[in-house]
Amino acid sequence: MPIRDPEKLQIALEHTFRVKICRRCGALNPWDAERCRRCKSRDLRPKRYKK
Ligand SMILES: [Zn+2]
């Protein structure tokens, strides 16, 4: 379902991309995670969206 309201779209994007991805195994982790929940690696990167 497409979102037309720009403000809601912005909020939706912020929520969608508030995750971290493990560089080692690619698992998604909570934003405040310090280590990967699957492989315990500390090598996490924030998920970014392209502009
Ligand atoms: Zn991992």
N, CA, C, O and the ligand as a Tripos MOL2 file, in Angstrom:
@<TRIPOS>MOLECULE
protein
  205   203    52     0     0
PROTEIN
NO_CHARGES

@<TRIPOS>ATOM
      1 N           0.8540   -1.1980    0.0000 N.3       1 MET1
      2 CA          0.0000    0.0000    0.0000 C.3       1 MET1
      3 C           0.8880    1.2460    0.0000 C.2       1 MET1
      4 O           1.6370    1.4660    0.9520 O.2       1 MET1
      5 N           0.8180    2.0310   -1.0140 N.am      2 PRO2
      6 CA          1.6690    3.2280   -1.0690 C.3       2 PRO2
      7 C           1.2030    4.2880   -0.0910 C.2       2 PRO2
      8 O           0.0060    4.4720    0.1290 O.2       2 PRO2
      9 N           2.1590    4.9750    0.4860 N.am      3 ILE3
     10 CA          1.8460    6.0590    1.4120 C.3       3 ILE3
     11 C           2.0280    7.3740    0.6780 C.2       3 ILE3
     12 O           3.0830    7.6280    0.0960 O.2       3 ILE3
     13 N           1.0140    8.1990    0.7060 N.am      4 ARG4
     14 CA          1.0900    9.4460   -0.0740 C.3       4 ARG4
     15 C           1.4580   10.6330    0.7930 C.2       4 ARG4
     16 O           2.0430   11.6080    0.3210 O.2       4 ARG4
     17 N           1.1120   10.5410    2.0590 N.am      5 ASP5
     18 CA          1.4100   11.6530    2.9540 C.3       5 ASP5
     19 C           2.9160   11.7140    3.2320 C.2       5 ASP5
     20 O           3.4690   10.7760    3.8080 O.2       5 ASP5
     21 N           3.5770   12.7820    2.8390 N.am      6 PRO6
     22 CA          5.0500   12.8540    2.9980 C.3       6 PRO6
     23 C           5.4890   12.7240    4.4490 C.2       6 PRO6
     24 O           6.5290   12.1300    4.7310 O.2       6 PRO6
     25 N           4.7090   13.2730    5.3690 N.am      7 GLU7
     26 CA          5.1060   13.1840    6.7710 C.3       7 GLU7
     27 C           5.0420   11.7510    7.2740 C.2       7 GLU7
     28 O           5.9350   11.2820    7.9790 O.2       7 GLU7
     29 N           3.9740   11.0670    6.9000 N.am      8 LYS8
     30 CA          3.8550    9.6700    7.3250 C.3       8 LYS8
     31 C           4.9130    8.8030    6.6580 C.2       8 LYS8
     32 O           5.4370    7.8630    7.2560 O.2       8 LYS8
     33 N           5.2110    9.1300    5.4310 N.am      9 LEU9
     34 CA          6.2390    8.3720    4.7230 C.3       9 LEU9
     35 C           7.5730    8.5170    5.4420 C.2       9 LEU9
     36 O           8.3190    7.5500    5.5980 O.2       9 LEU9
     37 N           7.8590    9.7290    5.8720 N.am     10 GLN10
     38 CA          9.1070    9.9750    6.5840 C.3      10 GLN10
     39 C           9.1700    9.1490    7.8690 C.2      10 GLN10
     40 O          10.1920    8.5410    8.1870 O.2      10 GLN10
     41 N           8.0650    9.1430    8.5910 N.am     11 ILE11
     42 CA          8.0270    8.3650    9.8300 C.3      11 ILE11
     43 C           8.2070    6.8850    9.5350 C.2      11 ILE11
     44 O           8.9360    6.1780   10.2310 O.2      11 ILE11
     45 N           7.5380    6.4380    8.5030 N.am     12 ALA12
     46 CA          7.6370    5.0230    8.1450 C.3      12 ALA12
     47 C           9.0750    4.6590    7.7880 C.2      12 ALA12
     48 O           9.5700    3.6040    8.1830 O.2      12 ALA12
     49 N           9.7330    5.5280    7.0480 N.am     13 LEU13
     50 CA         11.1190    5.2490    6.6630 C.3      13 LEU13
     51 C          12.0150    5.1990    7.8940 C.2      13 LEU13
     52 O          12.8720    4.3240    8.0180 O.2      13 LEU13
     53 N          11.8070    6.1480    8.8030 N.am     14 GLU14
     54 CA         12.6410    6.1640    9.9900 C.3      14 GLU14
     55 C          12.5010    4.8740   10.7860 C.2      14 GLU14
     56 O          13.4750    4.3580   11.3340 O.2      14 GLU14
     57 N          11.2810    4.3630   10.8430 N.am     15 HIS15
     58 CA         11.0870    3.1160   11.5790 C.3      15 HIS15
     59 C          11.6730    1.9310   10.8250 C.2      15 HIS15
     60 O          12.3080    1.0510   11.4060 O.2      15 HIS15
     61 N          11.4480    1.9310    9.5360 N.am     16 THR16
     62 CA         11.9120    0.8020    8.7290 C.3      16 THR16
     63 C          13.4270    0.6660    8.7820 C.2      16 THR16
     64 O          13.9590   -0.4440    8.7810 O.2      16 THR16
     65 N          14.1160    1.7960    8.8280 N.am     17 PHE17
     66 CA         15.5660    1.7300    8.7110 C.3      17 PHE17
     67 C          16.2770    1.8650   10.0380 C.2      17 PHE17
     68 O          17.4940    2.0460   10.0840 O.2      17 PHE17
     69 N          15.5250    1.7770   11.1100 N.am     18 ARG18
     70 CA         16.1730    1.7870   12.4200 C.3      18 ARG18
     71 C          16.5770    0.3640   12.7970 C.2      18 ARG18
     72 O          16.1090   -0.1810   13.7970 O.2      18 ARG18
     73 N          17.4130   -0.2030   12.0200 N.am     19 VAL19
     74 CA         17.9260   -1.5430   12.3050 C.3      19 VAL19
     75 C          19.4150   -1.5470   12.0050 C.2      19 VAL19
     76 O          19.9310   -0.6850   11.2940 O.2      19 VAL19
     77 N          20.0730   -2.5180   12.5540 N.am     20 LYS20
     78 CA         21.4840   -2.7010   12.2570 C.3      20 LYS20
     79 C          21.6690   -4.0530   11.6000 C.2      20 LYS20
     80 O          20.9580   -5.0150   11.8900 O.2      20 LYS20
     81 N          22.6260   -4.0970   10.7250 N.am     21 ILE21
     82 CA         22.8790   -5.3310    9.9940 C.3      21 ILE21
     83 C          24.2800   -5.8090   10.3160 C.2      21 ILE21
     84 O          25.2320   -5.0290   10.3370 O.2      21 ILE21
     85 N          24.3870   -7.0900   10.5630 N.am     22 CYS22
     86 CA         25.6850   -7.6800   10.8560 C.3      22 CYS22
     87 C          26.4910   -7.7990    9.5740 C.2      22 CYS22
     88 O          25.9980   -8.2910    8.5590 O.2      22 CYS22
     89 N          27.7390   -7.3410    9.6320 N.am     23 ARG23
     90 CA         28.5710   -7.4420    8.4340 C.3      23 ARG23
     91 C          29.0470   -8.8750    8.2100 C.2      23 ARG23
     92 O          29.4690   -9.2330    7.1110 O.2      23 ARG23
     93 N          28.9760   -9.6830    9.2540 N.am     24 ARG24
     94 CA         29.5160  -11.0240    9.1360 C.3      24 ARG24
     95 C          28.4760  -12.0090    8.6000 C.2      24 ARG24
     96 O          28.7520  -12.7830    7.6830 O.2      24 ARG24
     97 N          27.2660  -11.9670    9.1930 N.am     25 CYS25
     98 CA         26.2660  -12.9470    8.7780 C.3      25 CYS25
     99 C          25.0390  -12.3010    8.1460 C.2      25 CYS25
    100 O          24.1750  -13.0070    7.6260 O.2      25 CYS25
    101 N          24.9460  -10.9730    8.1790 N.am     26 GLY26
    102 CA         23.8370  -10.3070    7.5120 C.3      26 GLY26
    103 C          22.5450  -10.3010    8.2900 C.2      26 GLY26
    104 O          21.5040   -9.9300    7.7470 O.2      26 GLY26
    105 N          22.5790  -10.7030    9.5570 N.am     27 ALA27
    106 CA         21.3550  -10.7410   10.3500 C.3      27 ALA27
    107 C          20.9170   -9.3290   10.7240 C.2      27 ALA27
    108 O          21.7450   -8.4340   10.8970 O.2      27 ALA27
    109 N          19.6160   -9.1450   10.8450 N.am     28 LEU28
    110 CA         19.0870   -7.8730   11.3170 C.3      28 LEU28
    111 C          19.0850   -7.8650   12.8350 C.2      28 LEU28
    112 O          18.7310   -8.8550   13.4740 O.2      28 LEU28
    113 N          19.4800   -6.7490   13.3980 N.am     29 ASN29
    114 CA         19.5240   -6.6200   14.8440 C.3      29 ASN29
    115 C          18.7950   -5.3600   15.2730 C.2      29 ASN29
    116 O          18.6080   -4.4460   14.4700 O.2      29 ASN29
    117 N          18.3830   -5.3040   16.5320 N.am     30 PRO30
    118 CA         17.7440   -4.0960   17.0330 C.3      30 PRO30
    119 C          18.7010   -2.9120   16.9480 C.2      30 PRO30
    120 O          19.9210   -3.0770   16.9550 O.2      30 PRO30
    121 N          18.1270   -1.7260   16.8670 N.am     31 TRP31
    122 CA         18.9260   -0.5200   16.6710 C.3      31 TRP31
    123 C          19.9300   -0.3410   17.8000 C.2      31 TRP31
    124 O          21.0490    0.1150   17.5620 O.2      31 TRP31
    125 N          19.5520   -0.6880   19.0130 N.am     32 ASP32
    126 CA         20.4460   -0.4570   20.1470 C.3      32 ASP32
    127 C          21.3300   -1.6660   20.4470 C.2      32 ASP32
    128 O          22.0030   -1.7010   21.4780 O.2      32 ASP32
    129 N          21.3310   -2.6330   19.5740 N.am     33 ALA33
    130 CA         22.1560   -3.8180   19.7960 C.3      33 ALA33
    131 C          23.6310   -3.4600   19.6710 C.2      33 ALA33
    132 O          24.0130   -2.6370   18.8400 O.2      33 ALA33
    133 N          24.4410   -4.0770   20.4940 N.am     34 GLU34
    134 CA         25.8840   -3.8630   20.3790 C.3      34 GLU34
    135 C          26.5550   -5.0450   19.7140 C.2      34 GLU34
    136 O          27.6340   -4.9210   19.1350 O.2      34 GLU34
    137 N          25.9030   -6.1930   19.8040 N.am     35 ARG35
    138 CA         26.4670   -7.3760   19.1640 C.3      35 ARG35
    139 C          25.3730   -8.0770   18.3740 C.2      35 ARG35
    140 O          24.1830   -7.9510   18.6670 O.2      35 ARG35
    141 N          25.8070   -8.8060   17.3790 N.am     36 CYS36
    142 CA         24.8580   -9.5490   16.5620 C.3      36 CYS36
    143 C          24.1840  -10.6340   17.3920 C.2      36 CYS36
    144 O          24.8360  -11.3220   18.1780 O.2      36 CYS36
    145 N          22.8880  -10.7810   17.2120 N.am     37 ARG37
    146 CA         22.1800  -11.7790   18.0130 C.3      37 ARG37
    147 C          22.3820  -13.1810   17.4520 C.2      37 ARG37
    148 O          22.0800  -14.1690   18.1210 O.2      37 ARG37
    149 N          22.8800  -13.2690   16.2580 N.am     38 ARG38
    150 CA         23.0640  -14.6080   15.6880 C.3      38 ARG38
    151 C          24.4960  -15.1030   15.8720 C.2      38 ARG38
    152 O          24.7150  -16.2230   16.3350 O.2      38 ARG38
    153 N          25.4770  -14.2630   15.5080 N.am     39 CYS39
    154 CA         26.8600  -14.7540   15.5460 C.3      39 CYS39
    155 C          27.6990  -14.0370   16.6050 C.2      39 CYS39
    156 O          28.8910  -14.3130   16.7350 O.2      39 CYS39
    157 N          27.0890  -13.1180   17.3640 N.am     40 LYS40
    158 CA         27.7520  -12.4090   18.4600 C.3      40 LYS40
    159 C          28.8950  -11.5090   17.9850 C.2      40 LYS40
    160 O          29.7210  -11.0600   18.7790 O.2      40 LYS40
    161 N          28.9220  -11.2630   16.6990 N.am     41 SER41
    162 CA         29.9370  -10.3590   16.1970 C.3      41 SER41
    163 C          29.6020   -8.9300   16.5970 C.2      41 SER41
    164 O          28.4300   -8.5780   16.7310 O.2      41 SER41
    165 N          30.6330   -8.1020   16.7880 N.am     42 ARG42
    166 CA         30.3810   -6.6960   17.0950 C.3      42 ARG42
    167 C          30.4000   -5.8530   15.8220 C.2      42 ARG42
    168 O          30.2780   -4.6290   15.8820 O.2      42 ARG42
    169 N          30.5470   -6.4860   14.7110 N.am     43 ASP43
    170 CA         30.6920   -5.7640   13.4540 C.3      43 ASP43
    171 C          29.3220   -5.4690   12.8470 C.2      43 ASP43
    172 O          28.8970   -6.1090   11.8850 O.2      43 ASP43
    173 N          28.6460   -4.4890   13.4340 N.am     44 LEU44
    174 CA         27.3120   -4.1270   12.9530 C.3      44 LEU44
    175 C          27.3670   -2.7900   12.2270 C.2      44 LEU44
    176 O          28.1430   -1.8990   12.5730 O.2      44 LEU44
    177 N          26.5300   -2.6800   11.2280 N.am     45 ARG45
    178 CA         26.4170   -1.3910   10.5590 C.3      45 ARG45
    179 C          24.9560   -0.9850   10.5440 C.2      45 ARG45
    180 O          24.0790   -1.8460   10.4790 O.2      45 ARG45
    181 N          24.6760    0.3180   10.6040 N.am     46 PRO46
    182 CA         23.2860    0.7590   10.4920 C.3      46 PRO46
    183 C          22.7960    0.5790    9.0650 C.2      46 PRO46
    184 O          23.5470    0.7510    8.1050 O.2      46 PRO46
    185 N          21.5400    0.2340    8.9500 N.am     47 LYS47
    186 CA         20.9520    0.1200    7.6220 C.3      47 LYS47
    187 C          20.6350    1.5240    7.1190 C.2      47 LYS47
    188 O          20.0240    2.3250    7.8260 O.2      47 LYS47
    189 N          21.0460    1.8040    5.9230 N.am     48 ARG48
    190 CA         20.8050    3.1330    5.3830 C.3      48 ARG48
    191 C          19.9170    3.0360    4.1580 C.2      48 ARG48
    192 O          19.8970    2.0320    3.4450 O.2      48 ARG48
    193 N          19.2010    4.0960    3.9480 N.am     49 TYR49
    194 CA         18.4190    4.1600    2.7110 C.3      49 TYR49
    195 C          19.0300    5.1970    1.7880 C.2      49 TYR49
    196 O          19.5830    6.2060    2.2260 O.2      49 TYR49
    197 N          18.9180    4.9270    0.5290 N.am     50 LYS50
    198 CA         19.5140    5.8140   -0.4630 C.3      50 LYS50
    199 C          18.6390    7.0260   -0.7030 C.2      50 LYS50
    200 O          17.4120    6.9540   -0.6400 O.2      50 LYS50
    201 N          19.2850    8.1260   -0.9770 N.am     51 LYS51
    202 CA         18.5210    9.3510   -1.2310 C.3      51 LYS51
    203 C          18.4380    9.5910   -2.7190 C.2      51 LYS51
    204 O          17.8370   10.5740   -3.1520 O.2      51 LYS51
    205 ZN         26.1120  -11.8070   12.7630 Zn       52 ZN52
@<TRIPOS>BOND
     1     1     2 1
     2     2     3 1
     3     3     4 2
     4     3     5 am
     5     5     6 1
     6     6     7 1
     7     7     8 2
     8     7     9 am
     9     9    10 1
    10    10    11 1
    11    11    12 2
    12    11    13 am
    13    13    14 1
    14    14    15 1
    15    15    16 2
    16    15    17 am
    17    17    18 1
    18    18    19 1
    19    19    20 2
    20    19    21 am
    21    21    22 1
    22    22    23 1
    23    23    24 2
    24    23    25 am
    25    25    26 1
    26    26    27 1
    27    27    28 2
    28    27    29 am
    29    29    30 1
    30    30    31 1
    31    31    32 2
    32    31    33 am
    33    33    34 1
    34    34    35 1
    35    35    36 2
    36    35    37 am
    37    37    38 1
    38    38    39 1
    39    39    40 2
    40    39    41 am
    41    41    42 1
    42    42    43 1
    43    43    44 2
    44    43    45 am
    45    45    46 1
    46    46    47 1
    47    47    48 2
    48    47    49 am
    49    49    50 1
    50    50    51 1
    51    51    52 2
    52    51    53 am
    53    53    54 1
    54    54    55 1
    55    55    56 2
    56    55    57 am
    57    57    58 1
    58    58    59 1
    59    59    60 2
    60    59    61 am
    61    61    62 1
    62    62    63 1
    63    63    64 2
    64    63    65 am
    65    65    66 1
    66    66    67 1
    67    67    68 2
    68    67    69 am
    69    69    70 1
    70    70    71 1
    71    71    72 2
    72    71    73 am
    73    73    74 1
    74    74    75 1
    75    75    76 2
    76    75    77 am
    77    77    78 1
    78    78    79 1
    79    79    80 2
    80    79    81 am
    81    81    82 1
    82    82    83 1
    83    83    84 2
    84    83    85 am
    85    85    86 1
    86    86    87 1
    87    87    88 2
    88    87    89 am
    89    89    90 1
    90    90    91 1
    91    91    92 2
    92    91    93 am
    93    93    94 1
    94    94    95 1
    95    95    96 2
    96    95    97 am
    97    97    98 1
    98    98    99 1
    99    99   100 2
   100    99   101 am
   101   101   102 1
   102   102   103 1
   103   103   104 2
   104   103   105 am
   105   105   106 1
   106   106   107 1
   107   107   108 2
   108   107   109 am
   109   109   110 1
   110   110   111 1
   111   111   112 2
   112   111   113 am
   113   113   114 1
   114   114   115 1
   115   115   116 2
   116   115   117 am
   117   117   118 1
   118   118   119 1
   119   119   120 2
   120   119   121 am
   121   121   122 1
   122   122   123 1
   123   123   124 2
   124   123   125 am
   125   125   126 1
   126   126   127 1
   127   127   128 2
   128   127   129 am
   129   129   130 1
   130   130   131 1
   131   131   132 2
   132   131   133 am
   133   133   134 1
   134   134   135 1
   135   135   136 2
   136   135   137 am
   137   137   138 1
   138   138   139 1
   139   139   140 2
   140   139   141 am
   141   141   142 1
   142   142   143 1
   143   143   144 2
   144   143   145 am
   145   145   146 1
   146   146   147 1
   147   147   148 2
   148   147   149 am
   149   149   150 1
   150   150   151 1
   151   151   152 2
   152   151   153 am
   153   153   154 1
   154   154   155 1
   155   155   156 2
   156   155   157 am
   157   157   158 1
   158   158   159 1
   159   159   160 2
   160   159   161 am
   161   161   162 1
   162   162   163 1
   163   163   164 2
   164   163   165 am
   165   165   166 1
   166   166   167 1
   167   167   168 2
   168   167   169 am
   169   169   170 1
   170   170   171 1
   171   171   172 2
   172   171   173 am
   173   173   174 1
   174   174   175 1
   175   175   176 2
   176   175   177 am
   177   177   178 1
   178   178   179 1
   179   179   180 2
   180   179   181 am
   181   181   182 1
   182   182   183 1
   183   183   184 2
   184   183   185 am
   185   185   186 1
   186   186   187 1
   187   187   188 2
   188   187   189 am
   189   189   190 1
   190   190   191 1
   191   191   192 2
   192   191   193 am
   193   193   194 1
   194   194   195 1
   195   195   196 2
   196   195   197 am
   197   197   198 1
   198   198   199 1
   199   199   200 2
   200   199   201 am
   201   201   202 1
   202   202   203 1
   203   203   204 2
@<TRIPOS>SUBSTRUCTURE
     1 MET1         2 RESIDUE 1 A MET
     2 PRO2         6 RESIDUE 1 A PRO
     3 ILE3        10 RESIDUE 1 A ILE
     4 ARG4        14 RESIDUE 1 A ARG
     5 ASP5        18 RESIDUE 1 A ASP
     6 PRO6        22 RESIDUE 1 A PRO
     7 GLU7        26 RESIDUE 1 A GLU
     8 LYS8        30 RESIDUE 1 A LYS
     9 LEU9        34 RESIDUE 1 A LEU
    10 GLN10       38 RESIDUE 1 A GLN
    11 ILE11       42 RESIDUE 1 A ILE
    12 ALA12       46 RESIDUE 1 A ALA
    13 LEU13       50 RESIDUE 1 A LEU
    14 GLU14       54 RESIDUE 1 A GLU
    15 HIS15       58 RESIDUE 1 A HIS
    16 THR16       62 RESIDUE 1 A THR
    17 PHE17       66 RESIDUE 1 A PHE
    18 ARG18       70 RESIDUE 1 A ARG
    19 VAL19       74 RESIDUE 1 A VAL
    20 LYS20       78 RESIDUE 1 A LYS
    21 ILE21       82 RESIDUE 1 A ILE
    22 CYS22       86 RESIDUE 1 A CYS
    23 ARG23       90 RESIDUE 1 A ARG
    24 ARG24       94 RESIDUE 1 A ARG
    25 CYS25       98 RESIDUE 1 A CYS
    26 GLY26      102 RESIDUE 1 A GLY
    27 ALA27      106 RESIDUE 1 A ALA
    28 LEU28      110 RESIDUE 1 A LEU
    29 ASN29      114 RESIDUE 1 A ASN
    30 PRO30      118 RESIDUE 1 A PRO
    31 TRP31      122 RESIDUE 1 A TRP
    32 ASP32      126 RESIDUE 1 A ASP
    33 ALA33      130 RESIDUE 1 A ALA
    34 GLU34      134 RESIDUE 1 A GLU
    35 ARG35      138 RESIDUE 1 A ARG
    36 CYS36      142 RESIDUE 1 A CYS
    37 ARG37      146 RESIDUE 1 A ARG
    38 ARG38      150 RESIDUE 1 A ARG
    39 CYS39      154 RESIDUE 1 A CYS
    40 LYS40      158 RESIDUE 1 A LYS
    41 SER41      162 RESIDUE 1 A SER
    42 ARG42      166 RESIDUE 1 A ARG
    43 ASP43      170 RESIDUE 1 A ASP
    44 LEU44      174 RESIDUE 1 A LEU
    45 ARG45      178 RESIDUE 1 A ARG
    46 PRO46      182 RESIDUE 1 A PRO
    47 LYS47      186 RESIDUE 1 A LYS
    48 ARG48      190 RESIDUE 1 A ARG
    49 TYR49      194 RESIDUE 1 A TYR
    50 LYS50      198 RESIDUE 1 A LYS
    51 LYS51      202 RESIDUE 1 A LYS
    52 ZN52       205 GROUP 0 **** ****
